[in-house]
Amino acid sequence: SPRRLWGLPDAELQAPVPHHQFRWCLRKEAALHVRKDFHPRVTCACQEHRTGTVGFKISKVIVVGDLSVGKTCLINRFCKDTFDKNYKATIGVDFEMERFEVLGVPFSLQLWDTAGQERFKCIASTYYRGAQAIIIVFNLNDVASLEHTKQWLADALKENDPSNVLLFLVGSKKDLSTPAQYSLMEKDALKVAQEMKAEYWAVSSLTGENVREFFFRVAALTFEANVLAELEKSGARRIGDVVRINSDDKNLYLTASKKKATCCP
C-alpha cells in the first residue's frame, strides 16, 4: 500500500499530520524550503483535483556517492526496512520503486542506486539523465567522501538541468560517530551543502534514524515540484483564477483572492 503523506512528519511525531501542515526539515539552517505548508497552488490543485498527470508519473531520484558510503543500505532501510551488514558493492545500477499518497494524490518515486566504483562510473552515469532529485551520499566518518561529493554532483548535473532538480546532501553512518566527531563533520557538511544549494541530512541506516523522515521530505518536495510544473504546462495563469462552481451561480468566475480562503487553510 502507498505511504500516505499529508505533510512532512518530524522524527518524534506519531499522530497523523494535518493536511495543511508541511513539516520543516529537522535542521532549519540546512533546509532550503523552510515553510509550514505546501505551496498554495499545490494545495488548491489537489483539493480541486487538478493535478493533471502527476498521479500517473514516476519521478526519478538518483543516489550517488563514493564506494561503500551506504547508498544501498539507505535505500533498503526505507524501502524494505532491512539492514544487511554483509556489504556487497552495487554493480552498475539498481532501482527500487516506492509509492506514496501525497495530499490524497498517488505519487511514485523510482530510487536509482548507482555504483560508486570508478570502473562502473561510465555505466552508472548513463542513468543520471531525467532525474528530478539528486541525493549525494557521504560517510560521516570519512572526510574524503564528503570532499568527493562535489565531483559526484558535477557529474550528475552534466546530464540534468540544475534549475529543475532538487539536491540533497546526506551524511550516512551517523551511528558510528561520537557527538564530538559528528559536530565537527556537520560544520563542514553544512558548508558543502550551502555551496551546492542542497539540503543537508544526517542519517543512520543501521538504526533507521532520520531515514523515513528524509525520504518523506524528498517525496513531498518532488511532488510539489511536479504539480507546479504541471500547472505551468497546462497554461494555468494562477491556480484559482477559474474555479468550478454551481451552474446556477450568477458569478461564473471567481478570482484567486476570493477563493484563497477556502482553498488554502
C-alpha positions as CSV (number, residue, x, y, z in Angstrom):
1,S,0.0,0.0,0.0
2,P,1.2,3.6,-0.7
3,R,2.8,5.6,2.1
4,R,0.4,8.4,3.0
5,L,1.9,11.8,3.3
6,W,-0.1,14.9,4.2
7,G,2.8,16.8,5.4
8,L,6.4,16.0,6.4
9,P,6.5,14.3,9.8
10,D,9.0,15.2,12.5
11,A,11.1,12.5,14.0
12,E,9.1,12.4,17.2
13,L,5.7,13.0,15.6
14,Q,3.4,9.9,16.0
15,A,-0.1,11.4,15.4
16,P,-1.4,11.9,11.9
17,V,-0.2,15.1,10.3
18,P,-3.0,17.6,9.4
19,H,-3.2,18.1,5.6
20,H,-2.4,21.8,5.8
21,Q,1.0,21.3,7.6
22,F,4.2,20.9,5.7
23,R,6.8,19.9,8.3
24,W,10.1,21.5,8.4
25,C,13.4,19.9,7.8
26,L,14.9,18.6,11.1
27,R,17.6,21.3,11.0
28,K,16.2,24.7,9.8
29,E,19.6,26.1,8.9
30,A,20.1,23.2,6.5
31,A,16.7,23.5,4.8
32,L,16.2,25.4,1.5
33,H,12.4,25.2,1.7
34,V,11.6,26.2,5.3
35,R,7.9,26.8,5.5
36,K,4.9,25.3,7.2
37,D,2.8,24.3,4.2
38,F,2.9,23.2,0.6
39,H,2.8,25.9,-2.0
40,P,-0.8,27.3,-2.0
41,R,-1.2,26.5,-5.7
42,V,-0.3,22.8,-4.9
43,T,-2.8,22.6,-2.0
44,C,-5.6,24.1,-4.1
45,A,-4.8,21.9,-7.2
46,C,-5.0,18.8,-5.0
47,Q,-8.3,19.9,-3.5
48,E,-9.7,20.8,-6.9
49,H,-8.4,17.5,-8.4
50,R,-6.4,19.5,-10.9
51,T,-3.1,17.8,-10.7
52,G,-3.1,16.6,-14.3
53,T,-0.9,13.5,-15.0
54,V,1.1,13.8,-11.7
55,G,-0.6,10.8,-10.2
56,F,0.4,8.7,-13.2
57,K,4.0,9.8,-13.4
58,I,7.1,8.1,-12.0
59,S,9.7,10.6,-10.7
60,K,13.3,9.6,-10.9
61,V,15.6,10.1,-8.0
62,I,19.3,9.2,-8.3
63,V,21.6,8.3,-5.4
64,V,25.3,8.9,-6.0
65,G,28.4,8.9,-3.9
66,D,31.7,7.1,-3.2
67,L,32.0,3.3,-2.9
68,S,30.8,1.9,0.4
69,V,29.3,5.2,1.8
70,G,26.0,3.4,2.4
71,K,23.8,4.2,-0.6
72,T,22.3,0.8,-0.9
73,C,21.7,0.4,2.8
74,L,20.0,3.8,2.9
75,I,17.5,2.7,0.1
76,N,17.0,-0.7,1.6
77,R,16.3,0.7,5.1
78,F,13.5,2.9,3.7
79,C,12.0,0.5,1.1
80,K,12.4,-2.8,2.8
81,D,13.1,-1.8,6.4
82,T,16.2,-4.0,6.5
83,F,19.9,-3.6,7.1
84,D,22.4,-6.0,5.7
85,K,25.8,-6.0,7.5
86,N,27.3,-8.1,4.7
87,Y,28.4,-5.4,2.3
88,K,28.0,-6.0,-1.5
89,A,29.1,-3.4,-3.9
90,T,26.4,-2.3,-6.5
91,I,27.4,-3.4,-10.0
92,G,26.2,-0.7,-12.5
93,V,22.8,0.4,-11.2
94,D,19.8,-0.9,-9.4
95,F,16.5,0.7,-8.5
96,E,13.5,0.4,-6.2
97,M,10.0,1.8,-6.7
98,E,8.2,3.4,-3.8
99,R,4.6,4.6,-3.9
100,F,3.2,7.5,-1.9
101,E,-0.1,9.3,-1.4
102,V,0.6,13.0,-1.1
103,L,-2.4,15.3,-0.3
104,G,-4.6,12.5,-1.5
105,V,-2.9,12.1,-4.8
106,P,-0.9,9.0,-5.8
107,F,2.7,9.6,-6.5
108,S,5.7,7.3,-7.2
109,L,9.4,7.6,-6.8
110,Q,11.9,5.5,-8.6
111,L,15.1,5.4,-6.5
112,W,18.2,4.7,-8.6
113,D,21.1,3.2,-6.7
114,T,24.3,3.8,-8.6
115,A,27.7,2.2,-8.3
116,G,30.4,4.1,-6.6
117,Q,33.3,2.2,-8.1
118,E,35.3,4.0,-10.7
119,R,35.1,1.2,-13.2
120,F,31.3,1.3,-13.2
121,K,31.1,5.1,-13.3
122,C,30.5,5.3,-17.1
123,I,27.7,2.8,-16.9
124,A,26.1,4.5,-14.0
125,S,26.3,8.0,-15.5
126,T,24.2,6.9,-18.4
127,Y,21.3,6.5,-16.0
128,Y,21.6,10.0,-14.5
129,R,19.5,11.7,-17.2
130,G,16.0,12.8,-16.3
131,A,16.4,12.9,-12.6
132,Q,14.1,15.2,-10.6
133,A,16.1,14.8,-7.4
134,I,19.8,14.0,-6.7
135,I,20.9,12.5,-3.4
136,I,24.6,12.8,-2.8
137,V,25.7,10.5,0.0
138,F,28.9,10.6,2.0
139,N,30.2,8.8,5.1
140,L,30.1,11.0,8.2
141,N,33.3,9.2,9.4
142,D,35.2,9.8,6.1
143,V,36.2,13.4,5.3
144,A,37.4,12.4,1.8
145,S,34.0,11.1,0.9
146,L,32.5,14.5,1.8
147,E,35.0,16.2,-0.4
148,H,34.2,13.9,-3.3
149,T,30.5,14.8,-3.2
150,K,31.3,17.9,-5.2
151,Q,32.6,15.8,-8.2
152,W,29.6,13.4,-7.9
153,L,27.2,16.3,-8.1
154,A,29.1,17.8,-11.1
155,D,28.9,14.5,-12.9
156,A,25.2,14.2,-12.2
157,L,24.4,17.7,-13.3
158,K,26.1,17.1,-16.7
159,E,23.0,15.1,-17.5
160,N,20.4,17.3,-15.9
161,D,19.2,20.9,-15.8
162,P,20.5,22.4,-12.5
163,S,17.4,24.7,-12.3
164,N,15.0,21.8,-12.4
165,V,16.5,19.3,-9.9
166,L,16.3,19.1,-6.2
167,L,19.6,18.4,-4.3
168,F,20.1,16.6,-1.1
169,L,23.4,16.1,0.7
170,V,23.2,13.1,3.1
171,G,25.7,12.1,5.7
172,S,25.4,8.3,6.4
173,K,26.6,6.0,9.3
174,K,25.8,8.6,12.0
175,D,25.7,5.7,14.5
176,L,29.4,5.3,14.1
177,S,30.2,8.9,15.1
178,T,30.7,10.2,18.6
179,P,28.9,13.5,19.3
180,A,32.2,15.4,19.1
181,Q,33.2,13.8,15.8
182,Y,29.7,14.4,14.4
183,S,29.7,18.1,15.4
184,L,33.0,18.7,13.6
185,M,31.9,16.9,10.4
186,E,28.5,18.6,10.5
187,K,30.1,22.0,10.2
188,D,32.0,21.0,7.1
189,A,28.9,19.3,5.7
190,L,26.7,22.3,6.1
191,K,29.3,24.5,4.2
192,V,29.4,22.0,1.4
193,A,25.6,21.8,1.3
194,Q,25.3,25.6,1.1
195,E,27.8,25.7,-1.8
196,M,25.8,23.1,-3.6
197,K,22.5,24.7,-2.7
198,A,21.4,21.4,-1.3
199,E,19.6,20.3,1.8
200,Y,21.7,18.5,4.4
201,W,20.5,15.5,6.3
202,A,22.4,13.1,8.7
203,V,21.0,9.5,8.8
204,S,21.8,6.1,10.1
205,S,20.7,3.1,8.1
206,L,21.6,0.8,10.9
207,T,19.2,2.4,13.5
208,G,16.9,4.0,10.9
209,E,17.5,7.5,12.4
210,N,16.0,10.1,10.1
211,V,15.7,7.7,7.1
212,R,11.9,7.7,6.9
213,E,11.7,11.5,7.5
214,F,14.3,12.1,4.9
215,F,12.6,10.2,2.1
216,F,9.2,11.6,3.0
217,R,10.7,15.0,2.5
218,V,12.2,14.0,-0.9
219,A,8.7,12.8,-1.9
220,A,7.0,15.9,-0.7
221,L,9.3,18.4,-2.4
222,T,9.4,16.3,-5.6
223,F,5.6,16.0,-5.6
224,E,5.3,19.8,-5.1
225,A,7.7,20.5,-8.0
226,N,5.7,18.1,-10.3
227,V,2.4,19.7,-9.5
228,L,3.7,23.2,-10.1
229,A,5.3,22.2,-13.4
230,E,2.0,20.5,-14.4
231,L,0.1,23.7,-13.7
232,E,2.5,25.8,-15.7
233,K,2.4,23.3,-18.6
234,S,-1.4,23.3,-18.6
235,G,-1.4,27.0,-19.2
236,A,-3.0,27.9,-15.8
237,R,-2.2,31.6,-15.1
238,R,-2.8,31.2,-11.4
239,I,-4.5,28.4,-9.6
240,G,-7.9,29.7,-8.6
241,D,-8.3,32.2,-11.4
242,V,-11.1,30.0,-12.8
243,V,-12.8,27.5,-10.5
244,R,-15.6,25.0,-10.7
245,I,-18.9,26.4,-9.3
246,N,-22.5,25.5,-9.3
247,S,-24.3,26.0,-12.6
248,D,-26.9,28.3,-11.0
249,D,-24.3,30.7,-9.6
250,K,-24.6,34.1,-11.3
251,N,-20.9,34.9,-10.9
252,L,-19.2,32.4,-13.3
253,Y,-15.7,33.4,-12.4
254,L,-14.1,33.8,-9.0
255,T,-10.7,35.5,-8.6
256,A,-7.8,33.8,-6.8
257,S,-8.0,36.2,-3.9
258,K,-11.7,35.5,-3.3
259,K,-11.2,31.7,-3.4
260,K,-8.0,31.7,-1.4
261,A,-9.6,31.4,2.0
262,T,-11.4,28.2,1.1
263,C,-8.6,26.6,-0.9
264,C,-5.7,27.2,1.4
265,P,-6.5,27.0,5.2
